[in-house]
């Protein structure tokens, strides 16, 4: 049976979610019209609108926040001299969950990839370079995936940071599965990878 015309728009909203195909989106759409009251919908749309209008990226690290700086960048108990470079917020959350890292982060917002059409200019690198040039940081740890894109990106950043000889630059890698995202690594693997990071130069 074809979808009822008035529900097609609702289905297309759910279809935009990752991992949701047409069949699942259709199920969600019918679930909503059958089970949700108008009040539920009003509450959900208020929450969505409120979140979306207040959230933006932290001026320092690029993580999502509702204020100028995220909670990690604001935290005086963290080591602000140490910066862990990650692809995005998902990797940040995976590392943060281990409770093994006490420095701050830097979210790139992607990895350099010809395949995905992401060029170096599109990465969020400005604040990292500013901190390095002002001598505000002493160590940069690259925590990017062991993939061609992760490798190219790490090399690109290392090249930029070579200008600052007092900076220690390292890469984590020990035990991480090749090609996979940090997001999917377990806590023990991330903990070991952080402990056994490889310093390229001092
Ligand atoms: Zn931040």
Boltz pocket constraint, residues with backbone or C-beta under 6 A from the ligand:
constraints:
  - pocket:
      binder: B
      contacts: [[A, 58], [A, 59], [A, 60], [A, 61], [A, 62], [A, 63], [A, 69], [A, 70], [A, 71], [A, 72], [A, 73], [A, 74], [A, 105]]
      max_distance: 6.0
